Amino acid sequence: MNKIINTTNAPAPIGPYNQAVIANGFLFMSGQVAINPANGEVVQSSIAEETHQVMRNIKSVLLEAGYGFEDVVKTTIFLSDMSLFAEVNDIYGSYFEHNFPARETVAVKGLPKGVNVEISMTAYKG
């Protein structure tokens, strides 16, 4: 049986989906963008702050599900422009202590709410 994960410590879904779903020990997390869950505002003061907000949102969903960054096995990073890669990559990497997950990073034409970065993750506890 699947378990739905939602927390008020991360932005509410803006469509017909959940923040995450647990199935057979896997946590499948929907893409997170830089929305501050406290006020619903998009954080875009800088790509650094935008990326940190995305990672804080991810951490909140992981914690609600009983997982941590050490359980993440796969991520996908979507960027509005590949010129943002180095800064996003440095900040993203700072949230992991070791054993980085598999990952791909792609540039896309547009992201929800006009953000510059969206990250989704899959975690596992077996």
PyRosetta script that sets phi, psi and omega in degrees:
from pyrosetta import init, pose_from_sequence

init()
pose = pose_from_sequence("MNKIINTTNAPAPIGPYNQAVIANGFLFMSGQVAINPANGEVVQSSIAEETHQVMRNIKSVLLEAGYGFEDVVKTTIFLSDMSLFAEVNDIYGSYFEHNFPARETVAVKGLPKGVNVEISMTAYKG")
pose.set_psi(1, 139.3)
pose.set_omega(1, 178.4)
pose.set_phi(2, -82.8)
pose.set_psi(2, 147.9)
pose.set_omega(2, 176.5)
pose.set_phi(3, -118.2)
pose.set_psi(3, 125.9)
pose.set_omega(3, 179.4)
pose.set_phi(4, -84.4)
pose.set_psi(4, 135.8)
pose.set_omega(4, 179.1)
pose.set_phi(5, -116.9)
pose.set_psi(5, 125.9)
pose.set_omega(5, 173.1)
pose.set_phi(6, -145.0)
pose.set_psi(6, 141.5)
pose.set_omega(6, 178.0)
pose.set_phi(7, -139.1)
pose.set_psi(7, 147.0)
pose.set_omega(7, 175.3)
pose.set_phi(8, -77.3)
pose.set_psi(8, -6.6)
pose.set_omega(8, 178.8)
pose.set_phi(9, -84.8)
pose.set_psi(9, 2.9)
pose.set_omega(9, 174.3)
pose.set_phi(10, -135.5)
pose.set_psi(10, 160.0)
pose.set_omega(10, -177.6)
pose.set_phi(11, -60.3)
pose.set_psi(11, 141.2)
pose.set_omega(11, 176.4)
pose.set_phi(12, -67.1)
pose.set_psi(12, 146.9)
pose.set_omega(12, 176.4)
pose.set_phi(13, -56.3)
pose.set_psi(13, 144.2)
pose.set_omega(13, 179.0)
pose.set_phi(14, -107.2)
pose.set_psi(14, 25.0)
pose.set_omega(14, 179.8)
pose.set_phi(15, -166.1)
pose.set_psi(15, -169.3)
pose.set_omega(15, -178.3)
pose.set_phi(16, -81.7)
pose.set_psi(16, 70.6)
pose.set_omega(16, 178.3)
pose.set_phi(17, -156.1)
pose.set_psi(17, 171.8)
pose.set_omega(17, 176.4)
pose.set_phi(18, -111.3)
pose.set_psi(18, 164.0)
pose.set_omega(18, 177.3)
pose.set_phi(19, -63.2)
pose.set_psi(19, -38.2)
pose.set_omega(19, 179.4)
pose.set_phi(20, -162.3)
pose.set_psi(20, 161.3)
pose.set_omega(20, 176.7)
pose.set_phi(21, -137.4)
pose.set_psi(21, 134.0)
pose.set_omega(21, 173.9)
pose.set_phi(22, -100.2)
pose.set_psi(22, 129.7)
pose.set_omega(22, 176.9)
pose.set_phi(23, -141.0)
pose.set_psi(23, 118.1)
pose.set_omega(23, 177.0)
pose.set_phi(24, 53.1)
pose.set_psi(24, 42.2)
pose.set_omega(24, 177.9)
pose.set_phi(25, 86.7)
pose.set_psi(25, -10.7)
pose.set_omega(25, 178.0)
pose.set_phi(26, -93.4)
pose.set_psi(26, 136.5)
pose.set_omega(26, 173.4)
pose.set_phi(27, -107.3)
pose.set_psi(27, 116.0)
pose.set_omega(27, 178.0)
pose.set_phi(28, -103.1)
pose.set_psi(28, 110.7)
pose.set_omega(28, -176.1)
pose.set_phi(29, -100.4)
pose.set_psi(29, 132.2)
pose.set_omega(29, 173.6)
pose.set_phi(30, -65.5)
pose.set_psi(30, 158.8)
pose.set_omega(30, 178.4)
pose.set_phi(31, -59.3)
pose.set_psi(31, 135.2)
pose.set_omega(31, 178.3)
pose.set_phi(32, -108.7)
pose.set_psi(32, 137.2)
pose.set_omega(32, 175.8)
pose.set_phi(33, -118.5)
pose.set_psi(33, 176.4)
pose.set_omega(33, -172.9)
pose.set_phi(34, -85.0)
pose.set_psi(34, 63.5)
pose.set_omega(34, 172.7)
pose.set_phi(35, -103.3)
pose.set_psi(35, 128.1)
pose.set_omega(35, 176.6)
pose.set_phi(36, -75.7)
pose.set_psi(36, 116.5)
pose.set_omega(36, -176.7)
pose.set_phi(37, -66.5)
pose.set_psi(37, -20.4)
pose.set_omega(37, -178.5)
pose.set_phi(38, -71.0)
pose.set_psi(38, -34.4)
pose.set_omega(38, -177.2)
pose.set_phi(39, -129.6)
pose.set_psi(39, -2.5)
pose.set_omega(39, 178.2)
pose.set_phi(40, 74.9)
pose.set_psi(40, 7.9)
pose.set_omega(40, -178.9)
pose.set_phi(41, -87.1)
pose.set_psi(41, 145.2)
pose.set_omega(41, 175.0)
pose.set_phi(42, -77.6)
pose.set_psi(42, 132.0)
pose.set_omega(42, 178.8)
pose.set_phi(43, -94.8)
pose.set_psi(43, 111.9)
pose.set_omega(43, -179.9)
pose.set_phi(44, -139.8)
pose.set_psi(44, 30.5)
pose.set_omega(44, -179.5)
pose.set_phi(45, -65.9)
pose.set_psi(45, -31.3)
pose.set_omega(45, 176.2)
pose.set_phi(46, -160.3)
pose.set_psi(46, 160.6)
pose.set_omega(46, 178.1)
pose.set_phi(47, -65.6)
pose.set_psi(47, -30.3)
pose.set_omega(47, 177.6)
pose.set_phi(48, -64.5)
pose.set_psi(48, -51.0)
pose.set_omega(48, -178.5)
pose.set_phi(49, -66.7)
pose.set_psi(49, -35.8)
pose.set_omega(49, 177.4)
pose.set_phi(50, -61.9)
pose.set_psi(50, -44.7)
pose.set_omega(50, -179.6)
pose.set_phi(51, -66.7)
pose.set_psi(51, -42.6)
pose.set_omega(51, 177.1)
pose.set_phi(52, -60.6)
pose.set_psi(52, -39.6)
pose.set_omega(52, 178.9)
pose.set_phi(53, -64.7)
pose.set_psi(53, -40.5)
pose.set_omega(53, 176.4)
pose.set_phi(54, -59.7)
pose.set_psi(54, -46.4)
pose.set_omega(54, -177.7)
pose.set_phi(55, -68.4)
pose.set_psi(55, -35.0)
pose.set_omega(55, 174.8)
pose.set_phi(56, -64.8)
pose.set_psi(56, -39.9)
pose.set_omega(56, 177.6)
pose.set_phi(57, -63.6)
pose.set_psi(57, -43.0)
pose.set_omega(57, 177.9)
pose.set_phi(58, -61.1)
pose.set_psi(58, -46.0)
pose.set_omega(58, 179.4)
pose.set_phi(59, -58.1)
pose.set_psi(59, -41.0)
pose.set_omega(59, 179.6)
pose.set_phi(60, -62.8)
pose.set_psi(60, -41.2)
pose.set_omega(60, 178.7)
pose.set_phi(61, -68.8)
pose.set_psi(61, -43.6)
pose.set_omega(61, 177.5)
pose.set_phi(62, -57.4)
pose.set_psi(62, -48.0)
pose.set_omega(62, -178.7)
pose.set_phi(63, -63.6)
pose.set_psi(63, -41.2)
pose.set_omega(63, 178.6)
pose.set_phi(64, -59.4)
pose.set_psi(64, -34.3)
pose.set_omega(64, -178.9)
pose.set_phi(65, -85.2)
pose.set_psi(65, -8.9)
pose.set_omega(65, -177.3)
pose.set_phi(66, 85.1)
pose.set_psi(66, 23.2)
pose.set_omega(66, 179.8)
pose.set_phi(67, -116.5)
pose.set_psi(67, 170.6)
pose.set_omega(67, 176.1)
pose.set_phi(68, -140.7)
pose.set_psi(68, 175.5)
pose.set_omega(68, 179.3)
pose.set_phi(69, -60.0)
pose.set_psi(69, -27.2)
pose.set_omega(69, 178.1)
pose.set_phi(70, -66.8)
pose.set_psi(70, -16.1)
pose.set_omega(70, 179.7)
pose.set_phi(71, -93.9)
pose.set_psi(71, -6.7)
pose.set_omega(71, -177.0)
pose.set_phi(72, -72.6)
pose.set_psi(72, 128.1)
pose.set_omega(72, -178.8)
pose.set_phi(73, -111.4)
pose.set_psi(73, -19.1)
pose.set_omega(73, -176.0)
pose.set_phi(74, -154.5)
pose.set_psi(74, 136.0)
pose.set_omega(74, 174.6)
pose.set_phi(75, -134.2)
pose.set_psi(75, 157.0)
pose.set_omega(75, 171.3)
pose.set_phi(76, -130.5)
pose.set_psi(76, 128.6)
pose.set_omega(76, 177.1)
pose.set_phi(77, -111.9)
pose.set_psi(77, 127.5)
pose.set_omega(77, 175.7)
pose.set_phi(78, -109.5)
pose.set_psi(78, 128.4)
pose.set_omega(78, -179.9)
pose.set_phi(79, -120.6)
pose.set_psi(79, 148.3)
pose.set_omega(79, 175.8)
pose.set_phi(80, -74.6)
pose.set_psi(80, -20.7)
pose.set_omega(80, -178.2)
pose.set_phi(81, -159.3)
pose.set_psi(81, 132.8)
pose.set_omega(81, -178.7)
pose.set_phi(82, -65.3)
pose.set_psi(82, -15.6)
pose.set_omega(82, 177.2)
pose.set_phi(83, -65.8)
pose.set_psi(83, -14.6)
pose.set_omega(83, 178.8)
pose.set_phi(84, -86.5)
pose.set_psi(84, -7.6)
pose.set_omega(84, -171.3)
pose.set_phi(85, -53.3)
pose.set_psi(85, -52.6)
pose.set_omega(85, -172.8)
pose.set_phi(86, -59.8)
pose.set_psi(86, -46.0)
pose.set_omega(86, -177.7)
pose.set_phi(87, -68.8)
pose.set_psi(87, -43.8)
pose.set_omega(87, 177.8)
pose.set_phi(88, -62.6)
pose.set_psi(88, -43.2)
pose.set_omega(88, -178.8)
pose.set_phi(89, -60.0)
pose.set_psi(89, -43.7)
pose.set_omega(89, 179.7)
pose.set_phi(90, -62.6)
pose.set_psi(90, -45.7)
pose.set_omega(90, -178.5)
pose.set_phi(91, -68.1)
pose.set_psi(91, -46.9)
pose.set_omega(91, 177.2)
pose.set_phi(92, -53.0)
pose.set_psi(92, -49.2)
pose.set_omega(92, -177.3)
pose.set_phi(93, -62.4)
pose.set_psi(93, -28.1)
pose.set_omega(93, -178.0)
pose.set_phi(94, -69.8)
pose.set_psi(94, -13.5)
pose.set_omega(94, 179.7)
pose.set_phi(95, -88.3)
pose.set_psi(95, -6.1)
pose.set_omega(95, 179.3)
pose.set_phi(96, -112.6)
pose.set_psi(96, 140.2)
pose.set_omega(96, 180.0)
pose.set_phi(97, -89.7)
pose.set_psi(97, -38.6)
pose.set_omega(97, 179.9)
pose.set_phi(98, -166.9)
pose.set_psi(98, 176.6)
pose.set_omega(98, 179.5)
pose.set_phi(99, 48.8)
pose.set_psi(99, 63.0)
pose.set_omega(99, 179.0)
pose.set_phi(100, -57.9)
pose.set_psi(100, 146.8)
pose.set_omega(100, 178.8)
pose.set_phi(101, -75.9)
pose.set_psi(101, 167.2)
pose.set_omega(101, 169.7)
pose.set_phi(102, -65.6)
pose.set_psi(102, 154.0)
pose.set_omega(102, -175.2)
pose.set_phi(103, -162.9)
pose.set_psi(103, 151.7)
pose.set_omega(103, 164.3)
pose.set_phi(104, -131.1)
pose.set_psi(104, 152.7)
pose.set_omega(104, 177.0)
pose.set_phi(105, -128.4)
pose.set_psi(105, 128.9)
pose.set_omega(105, -178.8)
pose.set_phi(106, -132.5)
pose.set_psi(106, 148.4)
pose.set_omega(106, 172.5)
pose.set_phi(107, -94.6)
pose.set_psi(107, 137.8)
pose.set_omega(107, -178.5)
pose.set_phi(108, -126.8)
pose.set_psi(108, 162.5)
pose.set_omega(108, -177.9)
pose.set_phi(109, -68.1)
pose.set_psi(109, -36.6)
pose.set_omega(109, -179.0)
pose.set_phi(110, -158.8)
pose.set_psi(110, 154.9)
pose.set_omega(110, 178.5)
pose.set_phi(111, -129.1)
pose.set_psi(111, 159.7)
pose.set_omega(111, -178.9)
pose.set_phi(112, -55.1)
pose.set_psi(112, 142.1)
pose.set_omega(112, 176.2)
pose.set_phi(113, 61.8)
pose.set_psi(113, 15.6)
pose.set_omega(113, 178.4)
pose.set_phi(114, 70.9)
pose.set_psi(114, 20.9)
pose.set_omega(114, -179.5)
pose.set_phi(115, -73.5)
pose.set_psi(115, 169.2)
pose.set_omega(115, -179.2)
pose.set_phi(116, -102.5)
pose.set_psi(116, -16.3)
pose.set_omega(116, -177.9)
pose.set_phi(117, -145.1)
pose.set_psi(117, 138.2)
pose.set_omega(117, 172.8)
pose.set_phi(118, -137.1)
pose.set_psi(118, 137.2)
pose.set_omega(118, -178.5)
pose.set_phi(119, -131.8)
pose.set_psi(119, 132.4)
pose.set_omega(119, 172.1)
pose.set_phi(120, -117.5)
pose.set_psi(120, 156.4)
pose.set_omega(120, -177.1)
pose.set_phi(121, -142.3)
pose.set_psi(121, 154.7)
pose.set_omega(121, 169.1)
pose.set_phi(122, -124.5)
pose.set_psi(122, 131.3)
pose.set_omega(122, 179.0)
pose.set_phi(123, -123.0)
pose.set_psi(123, 162.3)
pose.set_omega(123, -178.3)
pose.set_phi(124, -144.0)
pose.set_psi(124, 137.0)
pose.set_omega(124, 169.3)
pose.set_phi(125, -131.0)
pose.set_psi(125, 117.0)
pose.set_omega(125, -177.4)
pose.set_phi(126, -120.1)
pose.dump_pdb("model.pdb")
